[in-house]
Amino acid sequence: MTRVFLPVLMISFLAGCKKEDKFFVKDGTNAAENVKPMVAADDVYYFKAIINGQTISWVVPAGGKQGAYESRSVYTVSQLSDDCTDNLCRYFLANTVISSKNSTGIPQITAGFNIATKNADKKDLQSWFEPGIKVFGTPRSTIADVVKNGVFIYYIDSDKKEWVSHFGSGDQSGSFFESVDLTNGTQVNEGSVQKRWKARFSCKLYSREGKSISVENGEIYGPVL
């Protein structure tokens, strides 16, 4: 894929859509990116939800060769600190993206997890994708930001407006996020098997100006890790 995703707070996970690139800040020479293409499998990836009362249903055809939407995964690791004795020294982030196949990649939805850890082990992050109820987190906007481990959701609507779970107050009282399923994919990429992830959620998303929208009965299924 030549186009990619979002901005959300710190490391540029994807390579692509220029609007999104500004959202994350690269972490110098320690930053590493691995943007994986869609798995050519029998599964049909998708995103569906009711957003502010409007029903959304985006489907990625098997193989992704036809249709209006596409999917991809992003995995990023960078350095928080040189001191792994007393500090959380590594930052991990991974997500799945479902987006329009047009030249802008908009509209699009991104869901994933970010953690700070002392261990440079991908398994620390993968455990968050395993089935279960998850807490909402906060990726970092700058290298100095404190990271709150957990899930984040990022949505760009058809008007190119950004809506993010941790913008503004980030209040998610009454919200929920559940990882439903994590299974192995079929494509081997750089020594690792890409996985398929399904999650369900209802939450609030916020704009930079403090406005909010509601997401109900959200469900996303796509490639990760």
PyMOL CGO cylinders between C-alpha atoms (Angstrom):
from pymol import cmd
from pymol.cgo import CYLINDER

trace = [
    CYLINDER, 0.00, 0.00, 0.00, 1.31, 3.42, -0.74, 0.3, 1, 1, 1, 1, 1, 1,
    CYLINDER, 1.31, 3.42, -0.74, -1.24, 5.32, 1.28, 0.3, 1, 1, 1, 1, 1, 1,
    CYLINDER, -1.24, 5.32, 1.28, -1.75, 5.18, 4.94, 0.3, 1, 1, 1, 1, 1, 1,
    CYLINDER, -1.75, 5.18, 4.94, -3.28, 6.15, 7.96, 0.3, 1, 1, 1, 1, 1, 1,
    CYLINDER, -3.28, 6.15, 7.96, -3.73, 8.34, 10.63, 0.3, 1, 1, 1, 1, 1, 1,
    CYLINDER, -3.73, 8.34, 10.63, -2.28, 10.61, 13.01, 0.3, 1, 1, 1, 1, 1, 1,
    CYLINDER, -2.28, 10.61, 13.01, -2.79, 9.98, 16.51, 0.3, 1, 1, 1, 1, 1, 1,
    CYLINDER, -2.79, 9.98, 16.51, -0.20, 10.89, 18.74, 0.3, 1, 1, 1, 1, 1, 1,
    CYLINDER, -0.20, 10.89, 18.74, 3.30, 10.23, 18.40, 0.3, 1, 1, 1, 1, 1, 1,
    CYLINDER, 3.30, 10.23, 18.40, 4.91, 7.96, 16.05, 0.3, 1, 1, 1, 1, 1, 1,
    CYLINDER, 4.91, 7.96, 16.05, 3.98, 7.95, 12.44, 0.3, 1, 1, 1, 1, 1, 1,
    CYLINDER, 3.98, 7.95, 12.44, 2.64, 4.45, 12.12, 0.3, 1, 1, 1, 1, 1, 1,
    CYLINDER, 2.64, 4.45, 12.12, 1.68, 4.46, 8.61, 0.3, 1, 1, 1, 1, 1, 1,
    CYLINDER, 1.68, 4.46, 8.61, 3.19, 5.65, 5.54, 0.3, 1, 1, 1, 1, 1, 1,
    CYLINDER, 3.19, 5.65, 5.54, 0.79, 7.39, 3.33, 0.3, 1, 1, 1, 1, 1, 1,
    CYLINDER, 0.79, 7.39, 3.33, -1.95, 9.86, 3.68, 0.3, 1, 1, 1, 1, 1, 1,
    CYLINDER, -1.95, 9.86, 3.68, -0.13, 13.11, 4.33, 0.3, 1, 1, 1, 1, 1, 1,
    CYLINDER, -0.13, 13.11, 4.33, -2.91, 14.49, 6.49, 0.3, 1, 1, 1, 1, 1, 1,
    CYLINDER, -2.91, 14.49, 6.49, -2.21, 11.73, 8.93, 0.3, 1, 1, 1, 1, 1, 1,
    CYLINDER, -2.21, 11.73, 8.93, 1.54, 11.93, 8.97, 0.3, 1, 1, 1, 1, 1, 1,
    CYLINDER, 1.54, 11.93, 8.97, 1.50, 15.13, 11.00, 0.3, 1, 1, 1, 1, 1, 1,
    CYLINDER, 1.50, 15.13, 11.00, -0.40, 13.47, 13.80, 0.3, 1, 1, 1, 1, 1, 1,
    CYLINDER, -0.40, 13.47, 13.80, 2.49, 11.41, 15.11, 0.3, 1, 1, 1, 1, 1, 1,
    CYLINDER, 2.49, 11.41, 15.11, 5.98, 12.55, 15.89, 0.3, 1, 1, 1, 1, 1, 1,
    CYLINDER, 5.98, 12.55, 15.89, 8.88, 10.32, 14.94, 0.3, 1, 1, 1, 1, 1, 1,
    CYLINDER, 8.88, 10.32, 14.94, 11.18, 9.45, 17.78, 0.3, 1, 1, 1, 1, 1, 1,
    CYLINDER, 11.18, 9.45, 17.78, 14.52, 10.09, 16.12, 0.3, 1, 1, 1, 1, 1, 1,
    CYLINDER, 14.52, 10.09, 16.12, 16.80, 7.26, 15.06, 0.3, 1, 1, 1, 1, 1, 1,
    CYLINDER, 16.80, 7.26, 15.06, 15.24, 4.87, 17.56, 0.3, 1, 1, 1, 1, 1, 1,
    CYLINDER, 15.24, 4.87, 17.56, 11.88, 4.82, 15.80, 0.3, 1, 1, 1, 1, 1, 1,
    CYLINDER, 11.88, 4.82, 15.80, 11.04, 1.78, 13.72, 0.3, 1, 1, 1, 1, 1, 1,
    CYLINDER, 11.04, 1.78, 13.72, 8.00, 1.24, 11.53, 0.3, 1, 1, 1, 1, 1, 1,
    CYLINDER, 8.00, 1.24, 11.53, 6.48, -1.85, 10.03, 0.3, 1, 1, 1, 1, 1, 1,
    CYLINDER, 6.48, -1.85, 10.03, 3.44, -1.16, 7.91, 0.3, 1, 1, 1, 1, 1, 1,
    CYLINDER, 3.44, -1.16, 7.91, 2.02, -4.43, 6.69, 0.3, 1, 1, 1, 1, 1, 1,
    CYLINDER, 2.02, -4.43, 6.69, -0.17, -4.91, 3.64, 0.3, 1, 1, 1, 1, 1, 1,
    CYLINDER, -0.17, -4.91, 3.64, -3.58, -6.50, 3.72, 0.3, 1, 1, 1, 1, 1, 1,
    CYLINDER, -3.58, -6.50, 3.72, -3.69, -10.27, 4.11, 0.3, 1, 1, 1, 1, 1, 1,
    CYLINDER, -3.69, -10.27, 4.11, -4.91, -11.96, 0.93, 0.3, 1, 1, 1, 1, 1, 1,
    CYLINDER, -4.91, -11.96, 0.93, -7.18, -14.38, 2.76, 0.3, 1, 1, 1, 1, 1, 1,
    CYLINDER, -7.18, -14.38, 2.76, -10.72, -15.66, 2.60, 0.3, 1, 1, 1, 1, 1, 1,
    CYLINDER, -10.72, -15.66, 2.60, -11.78, -13.47, 5.50, 0.3, 1, 1, 1, 1, 1, 1,
    CYLINDER, -11.78, -13.47, 5.50, -13.68, -10.29, 4.74, 0.3, 1, 1, 1, 1, 1, 1,
    CYLINDER, -13.68, -10.29, 4.74, -12.52, -7.41, 6.92, 0.3, 1, 1, 1, 1, 1, 1,
    CYLINDER, -12.52, -7.41, 6.92, -14.95, -4.68, 7.94, 0.3, 1, 1, 1, 1, 1, 1,
    CYLINDER, -14.95, -4.68, 7.94, -16.01, -1.83, 10.18, 0.3, 1, 1, 1, 1, 1, 1,
    CYLINDER, -16.01, -1.83, 10.18, -19.57, -1.17, 11.24, 0.3, 1, 1, 1, 1, 1, 1,
    CYLINDER, -19.57, -1.17, 11.24, -21.10, 1.17, 13.80, 0.3, 1, 1, 1, 1, 1, 1,
    CYLINDER, -21.10, 1.17, 13.80, -23.77, 3.75, 14.52, 0.3, 1, 1, 1, 1, 1, 1,
    CYLINDER, -23.77, 3.75, 14.52, -22.04, 7.12, 14.69, 0.3, 1, 1, 1, 1, 1, 1,
    CYLINDER, -22.04, 7.12, 14.69, -24.21, 9.97, 15.95, 0.3, 1, 1, 1, 1, 1, 1,
    CYLINDER, -24.21, 9.97, 15.95, -27.24, 8.04, 14.79, 0.3, 1, 1, 1, 1, 1, 1,
    CYLINDER, -27.24, 8.04, 14.79, -25.89, 7.27, 11.31, 0.3, 1, 1, 1, 1, 1, 1,
    CYLINDER, -25.89, 7.27, 11.31, -25.26, 3.66, 10.34, 0.3, 1, 1, 1, 1, 1, 1,
    CYLINDER, -25.26, 3.66, 10.34, -21.76, 2.99, 8.97, 0.3, 1, 1, 1, 1, 1, 1,
    CYLINDER, -21.76, 2.99, 8.97, -20.85, -0.24, 7.17, 0.3, 1, 1, 1, 1, 1, 1,
    CYLINDER, -20.85, -0.24, 7.17, -17.52, -0.60, 5.37, 0.3, 1, 1, 1, 1, 1, 1,
    CYLINDER, -17.52, -0.60, 5.37, -16.50, -3.92, 3.86, 0.3, 1, 1, 1, 1, 1, 1,
    CYLINDER, -16.50, -3.92, 3.86, -13.09, -5.00, 2.53, 0.3, 1, 1, 1, 1, 1, 1,
    CYLINDER, -13.09, -5.00, 2.53, -13.58, -7.77, -0.05, 0.3, 1, 1, 1, 1, 1, 1,
    CYLINDER, -13.58, -7.77, -0.05, -11.51, -10.93, 0.33, 0.3, 1, 1, 1, 1, 1, 1,
    CYLINDER, -11.51, -10.93, 0.33, -8.10, -10.26, -1.20, 0.3, 1, 1, 1, 1, 1, 1,
    CYLINDER, -8.10, -10.26, -1.20, -8.87, -6.55, -1.38, 0.3, 1, 1, 1, 1, 1, 1,
    CYLINDER, -8.87, -6.55, -1.38, -8.74, -6.48, -5.17, 0.3, 1, 1, 1, 1, 1, 1,
    CYLINDER, -8.74, -6.48, -5.17, -12.18, -4.91, -5.62, 0.3, 1, 1, 1, 1, 1, 1,
    CYLINDER, -12.18, -4.91, -5.62, -14.42, -2.73, -3.54, 0.3, 1, 1, 1, 1, 1, 1,
    CYLINDER, -14.42, -2.73, -3.54, -14.35, 0.74, -2.05, 0.3, 1, 1, 1, 1, 1, 1,
    CYLINDER, -14.35, 0.74, -2.05, -12.44, -0.05, 1.18, 0.3, 1, 1, 1, 1, 1, 1,
    CYLINDER, -12.44, -0.05, 1.18, -9.11, -1.57, 2.15, 0.3, 1, 1, 1, 1, 1, 1,
    CYLINDER, -9.11, -1.57, 2.15, -7.38, -2.68, 5.36, 0.3, 1, 1, 1, 1, 1, 1,
    CYLINDER, -7.38, -2.68, 5.36, -3.87, -2.66, 6.78, 0.3, 1, 1, 1, 1, 1, 1,
    CYLINDER, -3.87, -2.66, 6.78, -1.98, -3.10, 10.03, 0.3, 1, 1, 1, 1, 1, 1,
    CYLINDER, -1.98, -3.10, 10.03, 0.65, -0.97, 11.71, 0.3, 1, 1, 1, 1, 1, 1,
    CYLINDER, 0.65, -0.97, 11.71, 3.23, -1.93, 14.31, 0.3, 1, 1, 1, 1, 1, 1,
    CYLINDER, 3.23, -1.93, 14.31, 5.69, 0.57, 15.78, 0.3, 1, 1, 1, 1, 1, 1,
    CYLINDER, 5.69, 0.57, 15.78, 8.35, 0.41, 18.45, 0.3, 1, 1, 1, 1, 1, 1,
    CYLINDER, 8.35, 0.41, 18.45, 10.49, 3.31, 19.67, 0.3, 1, 1, 1, 1, 1, 1,
    CYLINDER, 10.49, 3.31, 19.67, 12.70, 4.36, 22.56, 0.3, 1, 1, 1, 1, 1, 1,
    CYLINDER, 12.70, 4.36, 22.56, 11.35, 6.20, 25.61, 0.3, 1, 1, 1, 1, 1, 1,
    CYLINDER, 11.35, 6.20, 25.61, 14.49, 6.10, 27.72, 0.3, 1, 1, 1, 1, 1, 1,
    CYLINDER, 14.49, 6.10, 27.72, 18.02, 4.69, 27.77, 0.3, 1, 1, 1, 1, 1, 1,
    CYLINDER, 18.02, 4.69, 27.77, 17.50, 3.55, 31.36, 0.3, 1, 1, 1, 1, 1, 1,
    CYLINDER, 17.50, 3.55, 31.36, 15.61, 0.25, 31.57, 0.3, 1, 1, 1, 1, 1, 1,
    CYLINDER, 15.61, 0.25, 31.57, 16.40, -0.21, 35.25, 0.3, 1, 1, 1, 1, 1, 1,
    CYLINDER, 16.40, -0.21, 35.25, 14.18, 2.49, 36.71, 0.3, 1, 1, 1, 1, 1, 1,
    CYLINDER, 14.18, 2.49, 36.71, 12.13, 3.65, 33.75, 0.3, 1, 1, 1, 1, 1, 1,
    CYLINDER, 12.13, 3.65, 33.75, 9.73, 2.37, 31.14, 0.3, 1, 1, 1, 1, 1, 1,
    CYLINDER, 9.73, 2.37, 31.14, 12.18, 2.53, 28.28, 0.3, 1, 1, 1, 1, 1, 1,
    CYLINDER, 12.18, 2.53, 28.28, 10.28, 1.18, 25.26, 0.3, 1, 1, 1, 1, 1, 1,
    CYLINDER, 10.28, 1.18, 25.26, 7.11, 2.28, 23.51, 0.3, 1, 1, 1, 1, 1, 1,
    CYLINDER, 7.11, 2.28, 23.51, 4.98, -0.13, 21.48, 0.3, 1, 1, 1, 1, 1, 1,
    CYLINDER, 4.98, -0.13, 21.48, 1.97, 0.67, 19.33, 0.3, 1, 1, 1, 1, 1, 1,
    CYLINDER, 1.97, 0.67, 19.33, -0.10, -1.48, 16.95, 0.3, 1, 1, 1, 1, 1, 1,
    CYLINDER, -0.10, -1.48, 16.95, -3.41, -0.99, 15.23, 0.3, 1, 1, 1, 1, 1, 1,
    CYLINDER, -3.41, -0.99, 15.23, -5.69, -2.03, 12.41, 0.3, 1, 1, 1, 1, 1, 1,
    CYLINDER, -5.69, -2.03, 12.41, -7.03, 0.43, 9.84, 0.3, 1, 1, 1, 1, 1, 1,
    CYLINDER, -7.03, 0.43, 9.84, -10.09, 0.23, 7.59, 0.3, 1, 1, 1, 1, 1, 1,
    CYLINDER, -10.09, 0.23, 7.59, -10.19, 3.07, 5.08, 0.3, 1, 1, 1, 1, 1, 1,
    CYLINDER, -10.19, 3.07, 5.08, -11.53, 4.23, 1.75, 0.3, 1, 1, 1, 1, 1, 1,
    CYLINDER, -11.53, 4.23, 1.75, -9.53, 3.11, -1.25, 0.3, 1, 1, 1, 1, 1, 1,
    CYLINDER, -9.53, 3.11, -1.25, -9.64, 6.59, -2.79, 0.3, 1, 1, 1, 1, 1, 1,
    CYLINDER, -9.64, 6.59, -2.79, -6.57, 8.79, -3.10, 0.3, 1, 1, 1, 1, 1, 1,
    CYLINDER, -6.57, 8.79, -3.10, -7.00, 10.35, 0.36, 0.3, 1, 1, 1, 1, 1, 1,
    CYLINDER, -7.00, 10.35, 0.36, -7.75, 7.19, 2.34, 0.3, 1, 1, 1, 1, 1, 1,
    CYLINDER, -7.75, 7.19, 2.34, -10.68, 9.07, 3.91, 0.3, 1, 1, 1, 1, 1, 1,
    CYLINDER, -10.68, 9.07, 3.91, -13.00, 8.20, 5.56, 0.3, 1, 1, 1, 1, 1, 1,
    CYLINDER, -13.00, 8.20, 5.56, -11.13, 5.80, 7.82, 0.3, 1, 1, 1, 1, 1, 1,
    CYLINDER, -11.13, 5.80, 7.82, -11.21, 4.15, 11.23, 0.3, 1, 1, 1, 1, 1, 1,
    CYLINDER, -11.21, 4.15, 11.23, -8.25, 3.01, 13.33, 0.3, 1, 1, 1, 1, 1, 1,
    CYLINDER, -8.25, 3.01, 13.33, -8.28, 0.98, 16.53, 0.3, 1, 1, 1, 1, 1, 1,
    CYLINDER, -8.28, 0.98, 16.53, -5.31, -0.35, 18.45, 0.3, 1, 1, 1, 1, 1, 1,
    CYLINDER, -5.31, -0.35, 18.45, -3.23, -0.36, 21.60, 0.3, 1, 1, 1, 1, 1, 1,
    CYLINDER, -3.23, -0.36, 21.60, -0.19, 1.46, 22.91, 0.3, 1, 1, 1, 1, 1, 1,
    CYLINDER, -0.19, 1.46, 22.91, 1.97, 0.60, 25.93, 0.3, 1, 1, 1, 1, 1, 1,
    CYLINDER, 1.97, 0.60, 25.93, 5.15, 1.68, 27.65, 0.3, 1, 1, 1, 1, 1, 1,
    CYLINDER, 5.15, 1.68, 27.65, 7.27, -1.18, 28.97, 0.3, 1, 1, 1, 1, 1, 1,
    CYLINDER, 7.27, -1.18, 28.97, 10.73, -2.10, 30.20, 0.3, 1, 1, 1, 1, 1, 1,
    CYLINDER, 10.73, -2.10, 30.20, 10.80, -5.10, 27.90, 0.3, 1, 1, 1, 1, 1, 1,
    CYLINDER, 10.80, -5.10, 27.90, 11.51, -4.89, 24.19, 0.3, 1, 1, 1, 1, 1, 1,
    CYLINDER, 11.51, -4.89, 24.19, 9.13, -7.79, 23.61, 0.3, 1, 1, 1, 1, 1, 1,
    CYLINDER, 9.13, -7.79, 23.61, 6.29, -7.74, 21.12, 0.3, 1, 1, 1, 1, 1, 1,
    CYLINDER, 6.29, -7.74, 21.12, 4.40, -10.19, 23.34, 0.3, 1, 1, 1, 1, 1, 1,
    CYLINDER, 4.40, -10.19, 23.34, 3.83, -7.41, 25.88, 0.3, 1, 1, 1, 1, 1, 1,
    CYLINDER, 3.83, -7.41, 25.88, 1.72, -5.59, 23.33, 0.3, 1, 1, 1, 1, 1, 1,
    CYLINDER, 1.72, -5.59, 23.33, 0.13, -8.66, 21.79, 0.3, 1, 1, 1, 1, 1, 1,
    CYLINDER, 0.13, -8.66, 21.79, -1.44, -9.62, 25.11, 0.3, 1, 1, 1, 1, 1, 1,
    CYLINDER, -1.44, -9.62, 25.11, -3.63, -6.52, 24.89, 0.3, 1, 1, 1, 1, 1, 1,
    CYLINDER, -3.63, -6.52, 24.89, -5.22, -7.84, 21.70, 0.3, 1, 1, 1, 1, 1, 1,
    CYLINDER, -5.22, -7.84, 21.70, -6.20, -11.11, 23.37, 0.3, 1, 1, 1, 1, 1, 1,
    CYLINDER, -6.20, -11.11, 23.37, -9.94, -11.50, 24.15, 0.3, 1, 1, 1, 1, 1, 1,
    CYLINDER, -9.94, -11.50, 24.15, -11.28, -9.51, 27.09, 0.3, 1, 1, 1, 1, 1, 1,
    CYLINDER, -11.28, -9.51, 27.09, -12.51, -6.10, 28.23, 0.3, 1, 1, 1, 1, 1, 1,
    CYLINDER, -12.51, -6.10, 28.23, -9.85, -3.40, 27.76, 0.3, 1, 1, 1, 1, 1, 1,
    CYLINDER, -9.85, -3.40, 27.76, -9.23, 0.06, 29.23, 0.3, 1, 1, 1, 1, 1, 1,
    CYLINDER, -9.23, 0.06, 29.23, -8.88, 3.20, 27.14, 0.3, 1, 1, 1, 1, 1, 1,
    CYLINDER, -8.88, 3.20, 27.14, -5.36, 4.58, 26.86, 0.3, 1, 1, 1, 1, 1, 1,
    CYLINDER, -5.36, 4.58, 26.86, -3.46, 7.63, 25.67, 0.3, 1, 1, 1, 1, 1, 1,
    CYLINDER, -3.46, 7.63, 25.67, -0.68, 7.56, 23.08, 0.3, 1, 1, 1, 1, 1, 1,
    CYLINDER, -0.68, 7.56, 23.08, 1.87, 10.33, 23.31, 0.3, 1, 1, 1, 1, 1, 1,
    CYLINDER, 1.87, 10.33, 23.31, 1.82, 13.55, 21.28, 0.3, 1, 1, 1, 1, 1, 1,
    CYLINDER, 1.82, 13.55, 21.28, 5.48, 14.26, 21.93, 0.3, 1, 1, 1, 1, 1, 1,
    CYLINDER, 5.48, 14.26, 21.93, 8.44, 12.20, 23.10, 0.3, 1, 1, 1, 1, 1, 1,
    CYLINDER, 8.44, 12.20, 23.10, 8.12, 13.69, 26.60, 0.3, 1, 1, 1, 1, 1, 1,
    CYLINDER, 8.12, 13.69, 26.60, 4.45, 12.72, 27.10, 0.3, 1, 1, 1, 1, 1, 1,
    CYLINDER, 4.45, 12.72, 27.10, 3.46, 10.15, 29.69, 0.3, 1, 1, 1, 1, 1, 1,
    CYLINDER, 3.46, 10.15, 29.69, 1.84, 7.12, 28.09, 0.3, 1, 1, 1, 1, 1, 1,
    CYLINDER, 1.84, 7.12, 28.09, -1.36, 5.59, 29.47, 0.3, 1, 1, 1, 1, 1, 1,
    CYLINDER, -1.36, 5.59, 29.47, -1.50, 1.95, 28.41, 0.3, 1, 1, 1, 1, 1, 1,
    CYLINDER, -1.50, 1.95, 28.41, -4.67, 0.94, 26.60, 0.3, 1, 1, 1, 1, 1, 1,
    CYLINDER, -4.67, 0.94, 26.60, -6.81, 1.14, 23.51, 0.3, 1, 1, 1, 1, 1, 1,
    CYLINDER, -6.81, 1.14, 23.51, -7.26, 4.20, 21.31, 0.3, 1, 1, 1, 1, 1, 1,
    CYLINDER, -7.26, 4.20, 21.31, -9.74, 4.83, 18.50, 0.3, 1, 1, 1, 1, 1, 1,
    CYLINDER, -9.74, 4.83, 18.50, -9.22, 7.29, 15.69, 0.3, 1, 1, 1, 1, 1, 1,
    CYLINDER, -9.22, 7.29, 15.69, -11.85, 8.21, 13.09, 0.3, 1, 1, 1, 1, 1, 1,
    CYLINDER, -11.85, 8.21, 13.09, -11.77, 10.55, 10.11, 0.3, 1, 1, 1, 1, 1, 1,
    CYLINDER, -11.77, 10.55, 10.11, -15.23, 11.28, 8.74, 0.3, 1, 1, 1, 1, 1, 1,
    CYLINDER, -15.23, 11.28, 8.74, -16.13, 11.99, 5.12, 0.3, 1, 1, 1, 1, 1, 1,
    CYLINDER, -16.13, 11.99, 5.12, -15.63, 15.72, 5.77, 0.3, 1, 1, 1, 1, 1, 1,
    CYLINDER, -15.63, 15.72, 5.77, -12.01, 15.01, 6.79, 0.3, 1, 1, 1, 1, 1, 1,
    CYLINDER, -12.01, 15.01, 6.79, -12.77, 15.82, 10.43, 0.3, 1, 1, 1, 1, 1, 1,
    CYLINDER, -12.77, 15.82, 10.43, -10.64, 13.99, 13.02, 0.3, 1, 1, 1, 1, 1, 1,
    CYLINDER, -10.64, 13.99, 13.02, -12.29, 12.34, 16.03, 0.3, 1, 1, 1, 1, 1, 1,
    CYLINDER, -12.29, 12.34, 16.03, -10.16, 10.58, 18.66, 0.3, 1, 1, 1, 1, 1, 1,
    CYLINDER, -10.16, 10.58, 18.66, -10.92, 8.72, 21.89, 0.3, 1, 1, 1, 1, 1, 1,
    CYLINDER, -10.92, 8.72, 21.89, -8.31, 10.61, 23.94, 0.3, 1, 1, 1, 1, 1, 1,
    CYLINDER, -8.31, 10.61, 23.94, -8.69, 14.16, 22.58, 0.3, 1, 1, 1, 1, 1, 1,
    CYLINDER, -8.69, 14.16, 22.58, -10.11, 16.84, 24.87, 0.3, 1, 1, 1, 1, 1, 1,
    CYLINDER, -10.11, 16.84, 24.87, -11.36, 15.46, 28.16, 0.3, 1, 1, 1, 1, 1, 1,
    CYLINDER, -11.36, 15.46, 28.16, -10.99, 11.92, 26.86, 0.3, 1, 1, 1, 1, 1, 1,
    CYLINDER, -10.99, 11.92, 26.86, -13.92, 11.04, 29.12, 0.3, 1, 1, 1, 1, 1, 1,
    CYLINDER, -13.92, 11.04, 29.12, -14.97, 7.45, 28.43, 0.3, 1, 1, 1, 1, 1, 1,
    CYLINDER, -14.97, 7.45, 28.43, -17.32, 6.94, 31.37, 0.3, 1, 1, 1, 1, 1, 1,
    CYLINDER, -17.32, 6.94, 31.37, -20.05, 4.56, 30.24, 0.3, 1, 1, 1, 1, 1, 1,
    CYLINDER, -20.05, 4.56, 30.24, -17.93, 3.37, 27.29, 0.3, 1, 1, 1, 1, 1, 1,
    CYLINDER, -17.93, 3.37, 27.29, -16.59, -0.10, 26.72, 0.3, 1, 1, 1, 1, 1, 1,
    CYLINDER, -16.59, -0.10, 26.72, -14.08, -1.85, 24.49, 0.3, 1, 1, 1, 1, 1, 1,
    CYLINDER, -14.08, -1.85, 24.49, -13.82, -5.62, 24.13, 0.3, 1, 1, 1, 1, 1, 1,
    CYLINDER, -13.82, -5.62, 24.13, -11.28, -7.63, 22.18, 0.3, 1, 1, 1, 1, 1, 1,
    CYLINDER, -11.28, -7.63, 22.18, -13.34, -10.50, 20.83, 0.3, 1, 1, 1, 1, 1, 1,
    CYLINDER, -13.34, -10.50, 20.83, -10.94, -12.66, 18.87, 0.3, 1, 1, 1, 1, 1, 1,
    CYLINDER, -10.94, -12.66, 18.87, -7.28, -12.84, 17.83, 0.3, 1, 1, 1, 1, 1, 1,
    CYLINDER, -7.28, -12.84, 17.83, -6.23, -15.54, 15.36, 0.3, 1, 1, 1, 1, 1, 1,
    CYLINDER, -6.23, -15.54, 15.36, -3.23, -16.24, 13.16, 0.3, 1, 1, 1, 1, 1, 1,
    CYLINDER, -3.23, -16.24, 13.16, -3.27, -14.94, 9.60, 0.3, 1, 1, 1, 1, 1, 1,
    CYLINDER, -3.27, -14.94, 9.60, -1.94, -16.68, 6.54, 0.3, 1, 1, 1, 1, 1, 1,
    CYLINDER, -1.94, -16.68, 6.54, 0.70, -14.22, 5.33, 0.3, 1, 1, 1, 1, 1, 1,
    CYLINDER, 0.70, -14.22, 5.33, 4.26, -14.42, 6.59, 0.3, 1, 1, 1, 1, 1, 1,
    CYLINDER, 4.26, -14.42, 6.59, 5.81, -10.96, 6.66, 0.3, 1, 1, 1, 1, 1, 1,
    CYLINDER, 5.81, -10.96, 6.66, 9.40, -10.40, 7.71, 0.3, 1, 1, 1, 1, 1, 1,
    CYLINDER, 9.40, -10.40, 7.71, 9.49, -13.51, 9.84, 0.3, 1, 1, 1, 1, 1, 1,
    CYLINDER, 9.49, -13.51, 9.84, 6.21, -13.02, 11.69, 0.3, 1, 1, 1, 1, 1, 1,
    CYLINDER, 6.21, -13.02, 11.69, 2.70, -14.23, 10.95, 0.3, 1, 1, 1, 1, 1, 1,
    CYLINDER, 2.70, -14.23, 10.95, 0.22, -11.40, 10.68, 0.3, 1, 1, 1, 1, 1, 1,
    CYLINDER, 0.22, -11.40, 10.68, -2.83, -11.84, 12.89, 0.3, 1, 1, 1, 1, 1, 1,
    CYLINDER, -2.83, -11.84, 12.89, -6.52, -11.09, 12.48, 0.3, 1, 1, 1, 1, 1, 1,
    CYLINDER, -6.52, -11.09, 12.48, -8.30, -9.18, 15.21, 0.3, 1, 1, 1, 1, 1, 1,
    CYLINDER, -8.30, -9.18, 15.21, -11.95, -8.55, 16.00, 0.3, 1, 1, 1, 1, 1, 1,
    CYLINDER, -11.95, -8.55, 16.00, -13.18, -6.04, 18.58, 0.3, 1, 1, 1, 1, 1, 1,
    CYLINDER, -13.18, -6.04, 18.58, -16.46, -4.43, 19.67, 0.3, 1, 1, 1, 1, 1, 1,
    CYLINDER, -16.46, -4.43, 19.67, -16.92, -1.06, 21.31, 0.3, 1, 1, 1, 1, 1, 1,
    CYLINDER, -16.92, -1.06, 21.31, -19.17, 1.85, 22.19, 0.3, 1, 1, 1, 1, 1, 1,
    CYLINDER, -19.17, 1.85, 22.19, -17.54, 5.12, 23.16, 0.3, 1, 1, 1, 1, 1, 1,
    CYLINDER, -17.54, 5.12, 23.16, -17.18, 8.86, 22.67, 0.3, 1, 1, 1, 1, 1, 1,
    CYLINDER, -17.18, 8.86, 22.67, -14.78, 10.46, 20.22, 0.3, 1, 1, 1, 1, 1, 1,
    CYLINDER, -14.78, 10.46, 20.22, -13.57, 14.04, 20.46, 0.3, 1, 1, 1, 1, 1, 1,
    CYLINDER, -13.57, 14.04, 20.46, -12.40, 16.71, 18.04, 0.3, 1, 1, 1, 1, 1, 1,
    CYLINDER, -12.40, 16.71, 18.04, -9.49, 19.08, 18.68, 0.3, 1, 1, 1, 1, 1, 1,
    CYLINDER, -9.49, 19.08, 18.68, -12.08, 21.80, 19.35, 0.3, 1, 1, 1, 1, 1, 1,
    CYLINDER, -12.08, 21.80, 19.35, -13.71, 19.82, 22.16, 0.3, 1, 1, 1, 1, 1, 1,
    CYLINDER, -13.71, 19.82, 22.16, -16.80, 18.62, 20.32, 0.3, 1, 1, 1, 1, 1, 1,
    CYLINDER, -16.80, 18.62, 20.32, -17.82, 14.98, 20.66, 0.3, 1, 1, 1, 1, 1, 1,
    CYLINDER, -17.82, 14.98, 20.66, -19.63, 12.26, 18.75, 0.3, 1, 1, 1, 1, 1, 1,
    CYLINDER, -19.63, 12.26, 18.75, -21.02, 8.95, 19.97, 0.3, 1, 1, 1, 1, 1, 1,
    CYLINDER, -21.02, 8.95, 19.97, -20.09, 5.55, 18.58, 0.3, 1, 1, 1, 1, 1, 1,
    CYLINDER, -20.09, 5.55, 18.58, -22.55, 2.75, 19.32, 0.3, 1, 1, 1, 1, 1, 1,
    CYLINDER, -22.55, 2.75, 19.32, -22.41, -0.96, 18.46, 0.3, 1, 1, 1, 1, 1, 1,
    CYLINDER, -22.41, -0.96, 18.46, -19.00, -0.50, 16.85, 0.3, 1, 1, 1, 1, 1, 1,
    CYLINDER, -19.00, -0.50, 16.85, -17.28, -3.58, 15.49, 0.3, 1, 1, 1, 1, 1, 1,
    CYLINDER, -17.28, -3.58, 15.49, -13.98, -3.81, 13.64, 0.3, 1, 1, 1, 1, 1, 1,
    CYLINDER, -13.98, -3.81, 13.64, -12.25, -6.79, 12.09, 0.3, 1, 1, 1, 1, 1, 1,
    CYLINDER, -12.25, -6.79, 12.09, -8.88, -6.46, 10.42, 0.3, 1, 1, 1, 1, 1, 1,
    CYLINDER, -8.88, -6.46, 10.42, -5.18, -7.41, 10.34, 0.3, 1, 1, 1, 1, 1, 1,
    CYLINDER, -5.18, -7.41, 10.34, -2.81, -6.57, 13.20, 0.3, 1, 1, 1, 1, 1, 1,
    CYLINDER, -2.81, -6.57, 13.20, 0.75, -7.22, 14.37, 0.3, 1, 1, 1, 1, 1, 1,
]
cmd.load_cgo(trace, "trace")
